[in-house]
C-alpha cells in the first residue's frame, strides 16, 4: 500500500514539474517571437524623426512614436505646405482631450476627420528599399509617402461617411530617397467611438518586416489550429460522457476564442474579401463577450465548493448583457461598452484568483495547476485590456493566455478522464468477476436444483420438465410395482423417541434408496413407514422385473442386517413386501411443489398383495411371478381372498435359484444369472414366452 502511494506521489510531482517546465518554455518561446525582439523605438519631435543612423541592416525595425504634426478637422492634400501649430503624440485617440507638444489642450470630438504628417530623415546613405508595417485602425485612412498614395483601408471618399474595409495590417515596400521624406495620413472616423492613430508605425528592411509577418501569421495559425483542435477534443469528451457538461462549456469557450484569434493580430479572416471590417468588429466583440460567460460556468463546474452557482450565474447574467448590446446596437454604441466590460472582467479575475487560491489551499485536485495557468491568462487579458484602451503598445496576447490555460485544462481533464477510465475499467473488471462468480453460483445452484429435481422425479420426467417446463402424461406398459411396509411400526414408535424414529427411518430408507438406484428403480414415494418403488419407467424390456425382485431380496437382507446393529431394548423390525406388474399412467401434478405419481388398478393390486404378505416375506402376484420363476424360487400359496379382487393366486419369493446364485446360497446372483438376464433383455422376452 505504501509502495503504491509513493508511486502515485511521484507521478503527481512529475506532472507538476511537466506543467511548470511547459509554462516556462511557452512564455520564453512566445517572448522570443514577440515583435519587440526585433524593434527599436525612435521618438519623433516636432513632426520629425531621425533615422539616418538606424541599424536597418542589422534586421532591426524602427517603431515610430512621438509628436506628429496634427491638423484637426482637415484632410490636407499631399502637396500642402502649410504648417500646423499643433504637434500631438502618436499613438493616441482623439475622443479625449489631447495635449500637444507645446502643452496646450485640444478638445476633439469622437467623430470627424484629421491629418497627420511626419518627416523622416534618412541621411545621405539610406538603404535602397524599406518596408512600412501599417497597423490596423478602426478609422478610415489614406497613407501617403512623398506625395504618393501607398495604402488606404477604405473604398469610400474620406470626405463622406468613409468606413474601413478590413482590419489587417498592411505591408508596403518603398524606395528610400536620400535626405528627407514625408508621410501624410488622412483619417476620417464616422462609425467608431475611438478615432485617431491608435497604433505606432513600423519601418524596417523588407526581409526583417516580412519575417515578422510570417512569424506572426504562423503563430496565429498555430494558435487557431491548436485551440480549435482542443475545442473538438473537449466536444468528443462531452459526447462520450454527457452527464458531465464541463467539457462542453470549455469547448464553446475555445471555439469563440479561436474565432477571436482569426480577427485580431494579422487578421487571418480578412484575407477573404467577404469578411469586412464591420463583420470583423462584430465578431471581435461578440466572441470575447460570449466566451466569458461560458468560461465562468466551466470554472463553477470545476470548483463548485468554492464558487457557488448563485455567484457564477450572477456573473453570467451580468456579463450576458454585453452580447445583447452588441447584437442590438450599432458599432458606435457597443464599442463604447468595452471599457465597462474590461472593468468587470478585471474585478472577476481578481475574484477568480481568490476562488482558486482557496481551492489550492484546500488541496482540491488540479487547483494549483489551474491557478498557475489562470495567472498567465490573467496577465495576457490585462495586457489586451490596456492595449484596447491604447494605454500600452503591445500586441494582443490573449491567444497566448488562452492557449496556455486551455493546454493545462486539457492536460488536467485528460488526466481526470484517464483516472476515471481506469476506475471504470477496474470497476468493469470487478463487475465482470462478480458476474462470473454470480454466474458460477447460479450454475451451481441450478445444478443443485436440477439434481434435486432428478432425485425427486424420474430422469426422463425431470429432463422433460427442465427443457419444456411441463410434462405430458404417459402410459407405462408392464411397469413393475413394489410396495414395502414395516410391520407393527406404531408399536416401535412407542419405545423410541421421535429423534430415534426419524433417525432409524432415514438409515433404512437411505439404504433402500441406494439399492433402488443400483437396480434402476424409481422410488415413487414414502408414506410413513411405507415405501413404494417402480421399475420399467426407463426400460423397454421385461428384464426390469427381475431387477425389481432382486432389489426386494436385497432390501429384506439390508433390514435384517440393520436389526443386528440396534440396541437390545429395540425389537427387530420386520417388513412385508408385495410385487406386482401392470399398465399404469404417470404424470406430474402441482405447480408450486412438483409431484410425480402413478395411477391405475395395478397400483391398488400391488398394495393388496403387500397387505396379504407375511413379515419378512416377499409376496408376488401371479402376473409378476410369470417373469420371475426362471430366476427365483417361488412358493405357491393357497388362493387368498383379496378385498376388491376376489380370490388371487400369489407366491412367496423364497430366494434366487441355487444354480443362479453364488455358492448356491440363493442370496447373491452369480455370472450365469446376469448372462441369462442380459440374454432375456436383448431378446425382449414377454410374458407369453415366460408363462408358468
GULOMAR-696515 format. One record per residue (C-alpha): y, x, z; residue number from 1. Coordinates in steps of 0.001 Angstrom, whole numbers, plus 500000, padded with zeros to 6 digits. Layout:
% residues N
Y, X, Z, NUM
...
% end
This chain:
% residues 692
500000, 500000, 500000, 1
502361, 502869, 500886, 2
501438, 504614, 497653, 3
502332, 501517, 495593, 4
505642, 501036, 497405, 5
506551, 504693, 496875, 6
505773, 504369, 493161, 7
507949, 501269, 492813, 8
510737, 503062, 494696, 9
510545, 505998, 492291, 10
510726, 503619, 489329, 11
513752, 501921, 490848, 12
515572, 505249, 491325, 13
514617, 506286, 487789, 14
516093, 503043, 486409, 15
519337, 503632, 488296, 16
519552, 507201, 487007, 17
518962, 505976, 483466, 18
521769, 503424, 483733, 19
524183, 505947, 485237, 20
523427, 508541, 482553, 21
523738, 505865, 479878, 22
527183, 504826, 481125, 23
528401, 508442, 481290, 24
527182, 509134, 477749, 25
528623, 505861, 476500, 26
532094, 506448, 477937, 27
532067, 510096, 476821, 28
530905, 509165, 473322, 29
533470, 506434, 472864, 30
536265, 508589, 474194, 31
535344, 511251, 471676, 32
535500, 508676, 468882, 33
538817, 507328, 470072, 34
541756, 507601, 467732, 35
543709, 509511, 470392, 36
541431, 512510, 469952, 37
542968, 513152, 466532, 38
546526, 512020, 467108, 39
549607, 513701, 468457, 40
552745, 511815, 469386, 41
556059, 512565, 467682, 42
559119, 510773, 469011, 43
561927, 509619, 466726, 44
565518, 509996, 467836, 45
568424, 508067, 466329, 46
566300, 506957, 463383, 47
564950, 510423, 462501, 48
561661, 512177, 463265, 49
560994, 515855, 462562, 50
557536, 516512, 461059, 51
558317, 519862, 459451, 52
556173, 521773, 461935, 53
553467, 519150, 462485, 54
549899, 520567, 462103, 55
548635, 518204, 459395, 56
546439, 520994, 458063, 57
544516, 521025, 461369, 58
543448, 517411, 460915, 59
545969, 516075, 463388, 60
547538, 512659, 462895, 61
551142, 512039, 463882, 62
551780, 508847, 465853, 63
555422, 507893, 465370, 64
557174, 506189, 468247, 65
560765, 506337, 469415, 66
564081, 504994, 468222, 67
564241, 503496, 464731, 68
567389, 502255, 463055, 69
567392, 498486, 463533, 70
569065, 495713, 461509, 71
568571, 492394, 463362, 72
568762, 489237, 461245, 73
568861, 491190, 457964, 74
566456, 492140, 455199, 75
568302, 495151, 453840, 76
567310, 496385, 450355, 77
565693, 499819, 449897, 78
568803, 501245, 448282, 79
571078, 500126, 451121, 80
573104, 502984, 452527, 81
574880, 501235, 455349, 82
574200, 502387, 458859, 83
573304, 500230, 461830, 84
574862, 500626, 465225, 85
571505, 499767, 466813, 86
568531, 502045, 467401, 87
565556, 500362, 469101, 88
562351, 501840, 470465, 89
559229, 501088, 468457, 90
556784, 499625, 469044, 91
558408, 496533, 470533, 92
558677, 492763, 470160, 93
561959, 491011, 469624, 94
561322, 487855, 471610, 95
562574, 489670, 474681, 96
565809, 491443, 475472, 97
565800, 494788, 473642, 98
567681, 497818, 474899, 99
568885, 500094, 472121, 100
569327, 503850, 472294, 101
572908, 503513, 473484, 102
571889, 501300, 476382, 103
573312, 498036, 475059, 104
571147, 494923, 475321, 105
570184, 492897, 472251, 106
569109, 489276, 472754, 107
566761, 488312, 469902, 108
565026, 485007, 469112, 109
561240, 484593, 468694, 110
561583, 483842, 465001, 111
563780, 485288, 462335, 112
563998, 488454, 460272, 113
564980, 492095, 460722, 114
564719, 495534, 459113, 115
563647, 498911, 460480, 116
564486, 502270, 458942, 117
563280, 505766, 459756, 118
563980, 509138, 458173, 119
561160, 511705, 458018, 120
561930, 515435, 457941, 121
559032, 517235, 456187, 122
560832, 520561, 455671, 123
560664, 522843, 452659, 124
556868, 523417, 452689, 125
555283, 519989, 453224, 126
551627, 519096, 452473, 127
551048, 517915, 448932, 128
549763, 514456, 449975, 129
549572, 512495, 453201, 130
548463, 509015, 454214, 131
550009, 506252, 456294, 132
547893, 504158, 458651, 133
549912, 500964, 458964, 134
548692, 498806, 461850, 135
548032, 495099, 461550, 136
551011, 492934, 462502, 137
551383, 489236, 463255, 138
554659, 489107, 461315, 139
555026, 489241, 457548, 140
556467, 492564, 456380, 141
557112, 494810, 453395, 142
556746, 498589, 453740, 143
558903, 500815, 451505, 144
558694, 504583, 451150, 145
561541, 506326, 449418, 146
562623, 503048, 447845, 147
559121, 502144, 446513, 148
557109, 499204, 447869, 149
553994, 500820, 449310, 150
552435, 497855, 451129, 151
553038, 494221, 452079, 152
550866, 491884, 454125, 153
552162, 488662, 452599, 154
552244, 486921, 449248, 155
555363, 484996, 450194, 156
559023, 485821, 449879, 157
560284, 487232, 453154, 158
563406, 485136, 452810, 159
561271, 481998, 453036, 160
558612, 480906, 455502, 161
556523, 484029, 454996, 162
553130, 484275, 456702, 163
550838, 487316, 456989, 164
547930, 487342, 454552, 165
545466, 489348, 456657, 166
545218, 491304, 459867, 167
543533, 494543, 458855, 168
545170, 497985, 458916, 169
546487, 499390, 455640, 170
545790, 502934, 454493, 171
548336, 504148, 451923, 172
548397, 507589, 450349, 173
551627, 509161, 449078, 174
553052, 512379, 447640, 175
555215, 514263, 450085, 176
558600, 515417, 448768, 177
560499, 518318, 450262, 178
563234, 517629, 452728, 179
563976, 514119, 453969, 180
562079, 510920, 453147, 181
562805, 507363, 454229, 182
560722, 504450, 455474, 183
562111, 500924, 455341, 184
560278, 497974, 456856, 185
561479, 494463, 456138, 186
559991, 491923, 458563, 187
560075, 488140, 458881, 188
558485, 486106, 461680, 189
558254, 482324, 461481, 190
554862, 481398, 462957, 191
554046, 483791, 465811, 192
555747, 483863, 469238, 193
555951, 487661, 469335, 194
557723, 489095, 466290, 195
558519, 492716, 465592, 196
556737, 496018, 465063, 197
554169, 495841, 467837, 198
552210, 498972, 466831, 199
553011, 502581, 466119, 200
552868, 504121, 462652, 201
550396, 506978, 461994, 202
550705, 509718, 459367, 203
548112, 512336, 458546, 204
546160, 514148, 455878, 205
544090, 511830, 453703, 206
540774, 513249, 454870, 207
541728, 513018, 458533, 208
543006, 509425, 458326, 209
540070, 508231, 456225, 210
537666, 509943, 458617, 211
539198, 507924, 461435, 212
538925, 504738, 459366, 213
535269, 505449, 458578, 214
534558, 506274, 462219, 215
536277, 503128, 463457, 216
534581, 500934, 460848, 217
531163, 502420, 461588, 218
531683, 501933, 465304, 219
532785, 498335, 464832, 220
529835, 497596, 462559, 221
527597, 499144, 465209, 222
529212, 497016, 467918, 223
528880, 493891, 465834, 224
525230, 494547, 464954, 225
524275, 495577, 468475, 226
525985, 492631, 470154, 227
524618, 490182, 467567, 228
521113, 491605, 467994, 229
521349, 491269, 471763, 230
522519, 487677, 471299, 231
519475, 486899, 469152, 232
517254, 488668, 471687, 233
518514, 486507, 474546, 234
518153, 483373, 472414, 235
514480, 484253, 471945, 236
514106, 484818, 475686, 237
515555, 481375, 476297, 238
513251, 479750, 473723, 239
510287, 481366, 475450, 240
511348, 480030, 478838, 241
513709, 477058, 478608, 242
513525, 476426, 482323, 243
515913, 479353, 482849, 244
519152, 478814, 480816, 245
520979, 482026, 481811, 246
519856, 483901, 478633, 247
521294, 481012, 476585, 248
524729, 481316, 478217, 249
524648, 485073, 477753, 250
523657, 484782, 474083, 251
526510, 482337, 473362, 252
528906, 484777, 475022, 253
527525, 487586, 472877, 254
527899, 485616, 469637, 255
531526, 484836, 470478, 256
532212, 488489, 471346, 257
530579, 489587, 468066, 258
532853, 487157, 466194, 259
535905, 488524, 468019, 260
534871, 492124, 467209, 261
534963, 491415, 463450, 262
538583, 490205, 463624, 263
540247, 492913, 465717, 264
540300, 496659, 465078, 265
539659, 497385, 461403, 266
539366, 493644, 460744, 267
535947, 493542, 459076, 268
536207, 489844, 458252, 269
539454, 490410, 456365, 270
537517, 492329, 453723, 271
536737, 488910, 452271, 272
539673, 487116, 450664, 273
538710, 483722, 452074, 274
539427, 484890, 455620, 275
543173, 484536, 456133, 276
545432, 485697, 458923, 277
545746, 482111, 460155, 278
541955, 481688, 460341, 279
541592, 485128, 461897, 280
544174, 484417, 464576, 281
542435, 481161, 465399, 282
539098, 482997, 465615, 283
540576, 485773, 467737, 284
541868, 483330, 470359, 285
539118, 480690, 470311, 286
536306, 483275, 470519, 287
537696, 485027, 473577, 288
538815, 481775, 475224, 289
535344, 480220, 474803, 290
533376, 483339, 475732, 291
534789, 483495, 479232, 292
533543, 480051, 480493, 293
530004, 480786, 479273, 294
530191, 484211, 480877, 295
531204, 482626, 484203, 296
528245, 480223, 484088, 297
525954, 483159, 483334, 298
527227, 485097, 486378, 299
526787, 481999, 488559, 300
523174, 481647, 487443, 301
522501, 485277, 488395, 302
524263, 485191, 491764, 303
524111, 481579, 492855, 304
524095, 482581, 496530, 305
527371, 484497, 496221, 306
529095, 482344, 493555, 307
528788, 478631, 494245, 308
528556, 476049, 491488, 309
531771, 474457, 492724, 310
533712, 477710, 492320, 311
532090, 478534, 488983, 312
532661, 475126, 487425, 313
536212, 475042, 488755, 314
536868, 478291, 486883, 315
535152, 476889, 483792, 316
537200, 473697, 483997, 317
540499, 475569, 484202, 318
539631, 478112, 481510, 319
538391, 475344, 479172, 320
541953, 474072, 478893, 321
542879, 477085, 476760, 322
540367, 476451, 473902, 323
541604, 472847, 473777, 324
545167, 474109, 473346, 325
544056, 476467, 470543, 326
542347, 473614, 468693, 327
545122, 471058, 469074, 328
548351, 473082, 468733, 329
549912, 475441, 466132, 330
549868, 479230, 466452, 331
553407, 479372, 467818, 332
552260, 477383, 470862, 333
548709, 478523, 471539, 334
549507, 482216, 471036, 335
552000, 481932, 473891, 336
549160, 480960, 476264, 337
547739, 484477, 476137, 338
549937, 485717, 478985, 339
548747, 482882, 481256, 340
545137, 483322, 480201, 341
545389, 487069, 480836, 342
546759, 486467, 484320, 343
543965, 484033, 485092, 344
541343, 486472, 483818, 345
542749, 489287, 485944, 346
542535, 487128, 489066, 347
538977, 486040, 488233, 348
537943, 489623, 487501, 349
539088, 490597, 490987, 350
537190, 487611, 492421, 351
534033, 488552, 490492, 352
534245, 492082, 491825, 353
534268, 490627, 495334, 354
531232, 488453, 494447, 355
529338, 491425, 493005, 356
530245, 493679, 495933, 357
528850, 491018, 498298, 358
525686, 490803, 496228, 359
525362, 494595, 496216, 360
525910, 494659, 499985, 361
523006, 492222, 500356, 362
520903, 494378, 498007, 363
520496, 491495, 495574, 364
518279, 492598, 492702, 365
520283, 494173, 489863, 366
523669, 493608, 491563, 367
524654, 497295, 491770, 368
523943, 497950, 488102, 369
525785, 494784, 487104, 370
528721, 495797, 489299, 371
528876, 499168, 487548, 372
528748, 497553, 484098, 373
531285, 494911, 485104, 374
533653, 497649, 486285, 375
533567, 499234, 482809, 376
534010, 495789, 481266, 377
536962, 495037, 483561, 378
538740, 498281, 482683, 379
538468, 497530, 478965, 380
539626, 493935, 479496, 381
542696, 495113, 481428, 382
543381, 497592, 478616, 383
543248, 494823, 475998, 384
545431, 492500, 478068, 385
548077, 495207, 478418, 386
547745, 496077, 474736, 387
548103, 492433, 473691, 388
551421, 492390, 475536, 389
552279, 495763, 473898, 390
552733, 497350, 477298, 391
550451, 500225, 476247, 392
549485, 501727, 472890, 393
545695, 501953, 472799, 394
543013, 500446, 470575, 395
541065, 497327, 471555, 396
538354, 498465, 473963, 397
536815, 495147, 474978, 398
533909, 495535, 472497, 399
533004, 498748, 474335, 400
533202, 496956, 477685, 401
531188, 494005, 476438, 402
528627, 496273, 474835, 403
528222, 498371, 477976, 404
527957, 495339, 480212, 405
525523, 493496, 477969, 406
523306, 496528, 477433, 407
522936, 496707, 481200, 408
522294, 492961, 481283, 409
519712, 493323, 478556, 410
518019, 496102, 480463, 411
518002, 494155, 483733, 412
516900, 490859, 482184, 413
514228, 492621, 480145, 414
513016, 494318, 483336, 415
513108, 490986, 485156, 416
511184, 489287, 482353, 417
508723, 492182, 482273, 418
508248, 491817, 486023, 419
507842, 488058, 485624, 420
505406, 488630, 482781, 421
503352, 490997, 484928, 422
503354, 488448, 487745, 423
502391, 485757, 485235, 424
499617, 487951, 483848, 425
498368, 488692, 487362, 426
498531, 485010, 488231, 427
496726, 484203, 484986, 428
494025, 486728, 485783, 429
493729, 485375, 489325, 430
493668, 481816, 487975, 431
491042, 482726, 485385, 432
488981, 484375, 488102, 433
489400, 481293, 490295, 434
488435, 479079, 487366, 435
485385, 481228, 486714, 436
484466, 481128, 490397, 437
485019, 477391, 490442, 438
483047, 477004, 487234, 439
480196, 479044, 488685, 440
480374, 476991, 491870, 441
480374, 473771, 489854, 442
477482, 475043, 487752, 443
475637, 475958, 490945, 444
476356, 472560, 492450, 445
475382, 470865, 489191, 446
472141, 472832, 489149, 447
471516, 471758, 492741, 448
472332, 468166, 491822, 449
470100, 468307, 488756, 450
467300, 469894, 490757, 451
467716, 467246, 493429, 452
467546, 464555, 490766, 453
464459, 466172, 489300, 454
462927, 466251, 492759, 455
463649, 462562, 493200, 456
462730, 461452, 489681, 457
460014, 462461, 487224, 458
461081, 465322, 484956, 459
461343, 463254, 481759, 460
463210, 460494, 483603, 461
465685, 462965, 485139, 462
466259, 464628, 481761, 463
466974, 461323, 480057, 464
469329, 460255, 482844, 465
471258, 463568, 482724, 466
471569, 463570, 478946, 467
472179, 459879, 478228, 468
473458, 458526, 481541, 469
470826, 455804, 481611, 470
467040, 455372, 481433, 471
465274, 452915, 479172, 472
462379, 451043, 480825, 473
458974, 452078, 479532, 474
455292, 451223, 479904, 475
452819, 453838, 481135, 476
449259, 453316, 479928, 477
446350, 454264, 482151, 478
448545, 455624, 484958, 479
446671, 456913, 487997, 480
447825, 455406, 491307, 481
447178, 456835, 494768, 482
448035, 455014, 497983, 483
447715, 457005, 501209, 484
448238, 455613, 504704, 485
447869, 457193, 508177, 486
445567, 455182, 510377, 487
446928, 453771, 513685, 488
450238, 455553, 513139, 489
452056, 453299, 515644, 490
449754, 454454, 518471, 491
450562, 458084, 517607, 492
454280, 457437, 517809, 493
453932, 456194, 521380, 494
452548, 459514, 522524, 495
455112, 461647, 520654, 496
458882, 461896, 520884, 497
460979, 460869, 517845, 498
461668, 464515, 517081, 499
457951, 465341, 517148, 500
457103, 462355, 514957, 501
459640, 463363, 512296, 502
458590, 466988, 512560, 503
454914, 466148, 512032, 504
455602, 463772, 509166, 505
457741, 466414, 507496, 506
454978, 469018, 507757, 507
452297, 466640, 506468, 508
454315, 465134, 503632, 509
455712, 468544, 502588, 510
452130, 469739, 502315, 511
451236, 466664, 500280, 512
454283, 467349, 498002, 513
453058, 470873, 497293, 514
449592, 469592, 496440, 515
451074, 466835, 494223, 516
453224, 469362, 492345, 517
450170, 471592, 491896, 518
448341, 468795, 490053, 519
451399, 467408, 488180, 520
451507, 464255, 490256, 521
454793, 462454, 490874, 522
455499, 461286, 494393, 523
456776, 457794, 493811, 524
457995, 457222, 497363, 525
457107, 457201, 501023, 526
457312, 454104, 503190, 527
456955, 455010, 506856, 528
453513, 456539, 507140, 529
452501, 455514, 503601, 530
452595, 457944, 500648, 531
452380, 456819, 497005, 532
451610, 459248, 494168, 533
451359, 458620, 490420, 534
449643, 460649, 487709, 535
449771, 460349, 483943, 536
453526, 459906, 483572, 537
453822, 463158, 481620, 538
450319, 463395, 480078, 539
448826, 461506, 477157, 540
445140, 462051, 478071, 541
442948, 460853, 480920, 542
442480, 464305, 482473, 543
445260, 463466, 484922, 544
442955, 461032, 486713, 545
440616, 463909, 487591, 546
443602, 465838, 488948, 547
444665, 462792, 490960, 548
441230, 462730, 492616, 549
441377, 466490, 493263, 550
444772, 466010, 494910, 551
443347, 463272, 497109, 552
440478, 465545, 498193, 553
442870, 468425, 498918, 554
445288, 466203, 500838, 555
442470, 464979, 503015, 556
441380, 468541, 503707, 557
445032, 469534, 504456, 558
445375, 466780, 507073, 559
442110, 467777, 508728, 560
443250, 471402, 508936, 561
446604, 470287, 510338, 562
444819, 468345, 513097, 563
443314, 471589, 514362, 564
446831, 473015, 514965, 565
448186, 470127, 517050, 566
448237, 470211, 520867, 567
445116, 468864, 522624, 568
447142, 465960, 524024, 569
447721, 464669, 520491, 570
444842, 462723, 518949, 571
443819, 463794, 515431, 572
445499, 461954, 512602, 573
443290, 460170, 510108, 574
444197, 458521, 506851, 575
442902, 456115, 504246, 576
443287, 456860, 500524, 577
442978, 454404, 497680, 578
442765, 455348, 493977, 579
443206, 453033, 491004, 580
444206, 453178, 487315, 581
446079, 450735, 485111, 582
449072, 449991, 482861, 583
452404, 449843, 484703, 584
456121, 449523, 483797, 585
458595, 452097, 485115, 586
462365, 452360, 485248, 587
465401, 453450, 487248, 588
467233, 450862, 489313, 589
470515, 451086, 491203, 590
473954, 452524, 490310, 591
475094, 454377, 493418, 592
471641, 455531, 494525, 593
469084, 456027, 491782, 594
465514, 454999, 492452, 595
462559, 455290, 490091, 596
459896, 452672, 490633, 597
456785, 451206, 489005, 598
455826, 447593, 488683, 599
452657, 445810, 487684, 600
449455, 444369, 489054, 601
447735, 447790, 489221, 602
450239, 448769, 491921, 603
449153, 445821, 494095, 604
445498, 446536, 493360, 605
445849, 450185, 494413, 606
447378, 449021, 497686, 607
444446, 446655, 498284, 608
441964, 449446, 497502, 609
443650, 451656, 500123, 610
443617, 448872, 502716, 611
439877, 448477, 502175, 612
439166, 452175, 502636, 613
437882, 453816, 505836, 614
439542, 456590, 507956, 615
439342, 459955, 506229, 616
437775, 458296, 503172, 617
438903, 458165, 499549, 618
438239, 454691, 498191, 619
438165, 454260, 494401, 620
438300, 451138, 492318, 621
435669, 450617, 489661, 622
438355, 451105, 486963, 623
439118, 454698, 488018, 624
435539, 455526, 489077, 625
434593, 455333, 485409, 626
436665, 458512, 484782, 627
435604, 460355, 487945, 628
431778, 460094, 488007, 629
431209, 463175, 485832, 630
433205, 465355, 488261, 631
432737, 463886, 491711, 632
430005, 462460, 493915, 633
430757, 458730, 494209, 634
429042, 456482, 496757, 635
428881, 452892, 495637, 636
429879, 450323, 498259, 637
428958, 446725, 498614, 638
431269, 444391, 496813, 639
434154, 443580, 499082, 640
436359, 440506, 499234, 641
439889, 441635, 498427, 642
442953, 439497, 499066, 643
444227, 438046, 495830, 644
441470, 439759, 493802, 645
438223, 438244, 494938, 646
435143, 440448, 495148, 647
435682, 444018, 493924, 648
433235, 446840, 493335, 649
434514, 450035, 494938, 650
433293, 453609, 495532, 651
433846, 456291, 498141, 652
434639, 459674, 496635, 653
432498, 461997, 498758, 654
433013, 465410, 497200, 655
433083, 467415, 493980, 656
429737, 467622, 492200, 657
427898, 470664, 493618, 658
427399, 472216, 490204, 659
431164, 471988, 489571, 660
432243, 473420, 492917, 661
432481, 476870, 494415, 662
429239, 477812, 496154, 663
428067, 474219, 495713, 664
430093, 473157, 498783, 665
431816, 470303, 496954, 666
435302, 471204, 498152, 667
436808, 473591, 495611, 668
436375, 473215, 491815, 669
434816, 476162, 490027, 670
435362, 477534, 486498, 671
432868, 475112, 484966, 672
434864, 472240, 486479, 673
438077, 473392, 484802, 674
436374, 474099, 481492, 675
434907, 470601, 481452, 676
438282, 469077, 482363, 677
440073, 471079, 479651, 678
437478, 470062, 477059, 679
437829, 466412, 478012, 680
441630, 466583, 477893, 681
441620, 468219, 474439, 682
439340, 465539, 473032, 683
441354, 462803, 474710, 684
438260, 461046, 476067, 685
438891, 457500, 477134, 686
437022, 455069, 479344, 687
434595, 453982, 476660, 688
433095, 457431, 476412, 689
433009, 457838, 480160, 690
431581, 454425, 481048, 691
429446, 454251, 484126, 692
% end
